[in-house]
Amino acid sequence: MASDYTTFTETYAYAHAHHLPTFPDGHKCREVHGHLTEVTITFDVDHSGRRYAFDHAEIDRMAARVLSKLDHVTVNNVNATPSTCEACGTVSYADDGPLFDGLAETQLDWLAEQFKRELGMVAGAMLREVHLDEWSTGSTFRLVKHRKSWRSRETVAMLRDIREVDQ
């Protein structure tokens, strides 16, 4: 019997503060400032033999667990996992482990790890992509959006195969 996979995309938001201590003295980002961040996760669910793929409320509870660690906090004070910190630049340490360096890339890597693990607990769910959109105001008070993306190895391979077929 063939597997029935469905791809889902969910978007959540959280607000956080951070500072970038490696920036030069006098740079506005060196000081504590805030952002509104949207995180979009795309995942596949195998719903073979089931009437529905998953309970959306269960996914919302999972996202709330993950994002509660970043929502309305200074992320430089949040413990990061060691593997996340190896992938990023400057990391500081507290008594109970490494801390975020404040960079969006570090948040993205951490979120990808957390969502991958949590979605694995939801029957048949596999994380495909995570997009992090960080909103801030520029010097002219215009809205600035920075997008960072993470893709699973399987998704990267699939996109590469599609490109090769198209050529």
Rosetta blueprint (number, residue, H / E / L):
1 M L
2 A L
3 S L
4 D L
5 Y E
6 T E
7 T E
8 F E
9 T E
10 E E
11 T E
12 Y E
13 A E
14 Y E
15 A E
16 H E
17 A E
18 H E
19 H L
20 L L
21 P L
22 T L
23 F L
24 P L
25 D L
26 G L
27 H L
28 K H
29 C H
30 R H
31 E L
32 V L
33 H E
34 G E
35 H E
36 L E
37 T E
38 E E
39 V E
40 T E
41 I E
42 T E
43 F E
44 D E
45 V E
46 D E
47 H L
48 S L
49 G L
50 R L
51 R L
52 Y L
53 A L
54 F L
55 D L
56 H H
57 A H
58 E H
59 I H
60 D H
61 R H
62 M H
63 A H
64 A H
65 R H
66 V H
67 L H
68 S L
69 K L
70 L L
71 D L
72 H L
73 V L
74 T E
75 V H
76 N H
77 N H
78 V L
79 N E
80 A L
81 T L
82 P H
83 S H
84 T H
85 C H
86 E H
87 A L
88 C L
89 G L
90 T L
91 V L
92 S E
93 Y E
94 A E
95 D L
96 D L
97 G E
98 P E
99 L E
100 F L
101 D L
102 G L
103 L L
104 A H
105 E H
106 T H
107 Q H
108 L H
109 D H
110 W H
111 L H
112 A H
113 E H
114 Q H
115 F H
116 K H
117 R H
118 E H
119 L H
120 G H
121 M L
122 V L
123 A L
124 G L
125 A E
126 M E
127 L E
128 R E
129 E E
130 V E
131 H E
132 L E
133 D E
134 E E
135 W E
136 S E
137 T E
138 G L
139 S L
140 T L
141 F L
142 R L
143 L E
144 V E
145 K E
146 H E
147 R E
148 K E
149 S E
150 W E
151 R E
152 S L
153 R H
154 E H
155 T H
156 V H
157 A H
158 M H
159 L H
160 R H
161 D H
162 I H
163 R H
164 E H
165 V H
166 D H
167 Q L
